[in-house]
């Protein structure tokens, strides 16, 4: 993927660098994960780039939103299995656990609003946490595409909730809130209060890869 993007983007990149020297372009970034480039440029430069034979299309860097569904007067169903949340039971996760498959040995990733990594239901599942030393190393387990913060955080709560649905459980095993409680997790923040841009989402996915 890297070799393909290097080869196929070289002419466009050379042109953009020339225009950058003239002040018509800034913030040139390449994404091998989808063989795309992101750039801030004048309308004239964008039209020229669109004329290159190897360029399929030129798109704006749009901002995507996370939507939550709320049902008026909703009643939370009761789980038929003790200590297992109703939604986890609904997808029959306990049946898979009974076969010896609970996510152990795997790492799952979220692209969301971040994560409160030391939440009691998540701390032991965070790949960057060493339970024997009580220390956390966030390198390769956390990435913030929005603000570049080195320590995991979740200023909106959505990502922490979703991560809980992925891997969460009480430390004593008394409450299973995630479908894969044996898995470890890593996290990417690509959504801020105003949403997540296409570029942030590309950076997030490429970091995970």
Secondary structure as a PSIPRED ss2 file (coil, helix, strand):
# PSIPRED VFORMAT (PSIPRED V4.0)

   1 X C   1.000  0.000  0.000
   2 X H   0.000  1.000  0.000
   3 X H   0.000  1.000  0.000
   4 X H   0.000  1.000  0.000
   5 X H   0.000  1.000  0.000
   6 X H   0.000  1.000  0.000
   7 X H   0.000  1.000  0.000
   8 X H   0.000  1.000  0.000
   9 X H   0.000  1.000  0.000
  10 X H   0.000  1.000  0.000
  11 X H   0.000  1.000  0.000
  12 X H   0.000  1.000  0.000
  13 X H   0.000  1.000  0.000
  14 X H   0.000  1.000  0.000
  15 X H   0.000  1.000  0.000
  16 X H   0.000  1.000  0.000
  17 X H   0.000  1.000  0.000
  18 X H   0.000  1.000  0.000
  19 X H   0.000  1.000  0.000
  20 X H   0.000  1.000  0.000
  21 X H   0.000  1.000  0.000
  22 X C   1.000  0.000  0.000
  23 X C   1.000  0.000  0.000
  24 X C   1.000  0.000  0.000
  25 X E   0.000  0.000  1.000
  26 X E   0.000  0.000  1.000
  27 X E   0.000  0.000  1.000
  28 X E   0.000  0.000  1.000
  29 X E   0.000  0.000  1.000
  30 X E   0.000  0.000  1.000
  31 X E   0.000  0.000  1.000
  32 X C   1.000  0.000  0.000
  33 X C   1.000  0.000  0.000
  34 X C   1.000  0.000  0.000
  35 X C   1.000  0.000  0.000
  36 X E   0.000  0.000  1.000
  37 X E   0.000  0.000  1.000
  38 X E   0.000  0.000  1.000
  39 X E   0.000  0.000  1.000
  40 X E   0.000  0.000  1.000
  41 X E   0.000  0.000  1.000
  42 X C   1.000  0.000  0.000
  43 X H   0.000  1.000  0.000
  44 X H   0.000  1.000  0.000
  45 X H   0.000  1.000  0.000
  46 X H   0.000  1.000  0.000
  47 X H   0.000  1.000  0.000
  48 X H   0.000  1.000  0.000
  49 X H   0.000  1.000  0.000
  50 X H   0.000  1.000  0.000
  51 X C   1.000  0.000  0.000
  52 X C   1.000  0.000  0.000
  53 X C   1.000  0.000  0.000
  54 X C   1.000  0.000  0.000
  55 X C   1.000  0.000  0.000
  56 X C   1.000  0.000  0.000
  57 X C   1.000  0.000  0.000
  58 X C   1.000  0.000  0.000
  59 X C   1.000  0.000  0.000
  60 X C   1.000  0.000  0.000
  61 X C   1.000  0.000  0.000
  62 X C   1.000  0.000  0.000
  63 X E   0.000  0.000  1.000
  64 X E   0.000  0.000  1.000
  65 X C   1.000  0.000  0.000
  66 X C   1.000  0.000  0.000
  67 X C   1.000  0.000  0.000
  68 X C   1.000  0.000  0.000
  69 X C   1.000  0.000  0.000
  70 X C   1.000  0.000  0.000
  71 X C   1.000  0.000  0.000
  72 X C   1.000  0.000  0.000
  73 X C   1.000  0.000  0.000
  74 X C   1.000  0.000  0.000
  75 X C   1.000  0.000  0.000
  76 X C   1.000  0.000  0.000
  77 X C   1.000  0.000  0.000
  78 X C   1.000  0.000  0.000
  79 X C   1.000  0.000  0.000
  80 X C   1.000  0.000  0.000
  81 X C   1.000  0.000  0.000
  82 X C   1.000  0.000  0.000
  83 X C   1.000  0.000  0.000
  84 X E   0.000  0.000  1.000
  85 X C   1.000  0.000  0.000
  86 X H   0.000  1.000  0.000
  87 X H   0.000  1.000  0.000
  88 X H   0.000  1.000  0.000
  89 X H   0.000  1.000  0.000
  90 X H   0.000  1.000  0.000
  91 X C   1.000  0.000  0.000
  92 X C   1.000  0.000  0.000
  93 X H   0.000  1.000  0.000
  94 X H   0.000  1.000  0.000
  95 X H   0.000  1.000  0.000
  96 X H   0.000  1.000  0.000
  97 X H   0.000  1.000  0.000
  98 X C   1.000  0.000  0.000
  99 X C   1.000  0.000  0.000
 100 X C   1.000  0.000  0.000
 101 X C   1.000  0.000  0.000
 102 X C   1.000  0.000  0.000
 103 X C   1.000  0.000  0.000
 104 X C   1.000  0.000  0.000
 105 X C   1.000  0.000  0.000
 106 X C   1.000  0.000  0.000
 107 X E   0.000  0.000  1.000
 108 X E   0.000  0.000  1.000
 109 X E   0.000  0.000  1.000
 110 X E   0.000  0.000  1.000
 111 X E   0.000  0.000  1.000
 112 X E   0.000  0.000  1.000
 113 X E   0.000  0.000  1.000
 114 X E   0.000  0.000  1.000
 115 X C   1.000  0.000  0.000
 116 X C   1.000  0.000  0.000
 117 X C   1.000  0.000  0.000
 118 X C   1.000  0.000  0.000
 119 X C   1.000  0.000  0.000
 120 X C   1.000  0.000  0.000
 121 X C   1.000  0.000  0.000
 122 X C   1.000  0.000  0.000
 123 X H   0.000  1.000  0.000
 124 X H   0.000  1.000  0.000
 125 X H   0.000  1.000  0.000
 126 X E   0.000  0.000  1.000
 127 X C   1.000  0.000  0.000
 128 X C   1.000  0.000  0.000
 129 X E   0.000  0.000  1.000
 130 X E   0.000  0.000  1.000
 131 X C   1.000  0.000  0.000
 132 X C   1.000  0.000  0.000
 133 X C   1.000  0.000  0.000
 134 X C   1.000  0.000  0.000
 135 X E   0.000  0.000  1.000
 136 X E   0.000  0.000  1.000
 137 X C   1.000  0.000  0.000
 138 X C   1.000  0.000  0.000
 139 X C   1.000  0.000  0.000
 140 X C   1.000  0.000  0.000
 141 X C   1.000  0.000  0.000
 142 X E   0.000  0.000  1.000
 143 X E   0.000  0.000  1.000
 144 X E   0.000  0.000  1.000
 145 X C   1.000  0.000  0.000
 146 X C   1.000  0.000  0.000
 147 X C   1.000  0.000  0.000
 148 X C   1.000  0.000  0.000
 149 X C   1.000  0.000  0.000
 150 X C   1.000  0.000  0.000
 151 X C   1.000  0.000  0.000
 152 X C   1.000  0.000  0.000
 153 X C   1.000  0.000  0.000
 154 X E   0.000  0.000  1.000
 155 X C   1.000  0.000  0.000
 156 X C   1.000  0.000  0.000
 157 X C   1.000  0.000  0.000
 158 X H   0.000  1.000  0.000
 159 X H   0.000  1.000  0.000
 160 X H   0.000  1.000  0.000
 161 X H   0.000  1.000  0.000
 162 X H   0.000  1.000  0.000
 163 X H   0.000  1.000  0.000
 164 X H   0.000  1.000  0.000
 165 X H   0.000  1.000  0.000
 166 X H   0.000  1.000  0.000
 167 X H   0.000  1.000  0.000
 168 X C   1.000  0.000  0.000
 169 X E   0.000  0.000  1.000
 170 X C   1.000  0.000  0.000
 171 X C   1.000  0.000  0.000
 172 X C   1.000  0.000  0.000
 173 X C   1.000  0.000  0.000
 174 X C   1.000  0.000  0.000
 175 X C   1.000  0.000  0.000
 176 X E   0.000  0.000  1.000
 177 X C   1.000  0.000  0.000
 178 X C   1.000  0.000  0.000
 179 X C   1.000  0.000  0.000
 180 X C   1.000  0.000  0.000
 181 X C   1.000  0.000  0.000
 182 X C   1.000  0.000  0.000
 183 X C   1.000  0.000  0.000
 184 X E   0.000  0.000  1.000
 185 X E   0.000  0.000  1.000
 186 X E   0.000  0.000  1.000
 187 X E   0.000  0.000  1.000
 188 X E   0.000  0.000  1.000
 189 X E   0.000  0.000  1.000
 190 X C   1.000  0.000  0.000
 191 X C   1.000  0.000  0.000
 192 X E   0.000  0.000  1.000
 193 X C   1.000  0.000  0.000
 194 X C   1.000  0.000  0.000
 195 X E   0.000  0.000  1.000
 196 X E   0.000  0.000  1.000
 197 X E   0.000  0.000  1.000
 198 X H   0.000  1.000  0.000
 199 X H   0.000  1.000  0.000
 200 X H   0.000  1.000  0.000
 201 X H   0.000  1.000  0.000
 202 X H   0.000  1.000  0.000
 203 X H   0.000  1.000  0.000
 204 X H   0.000  1.000  0.000
 205 X H   0.000  1.000  0.000
 206 X H   0.000  1.000  0.000
 207 X H   0.000  1.000  0.000
 208 X H   0.000  1.000  0.000
 209 X C   1.000  0.000  0.000
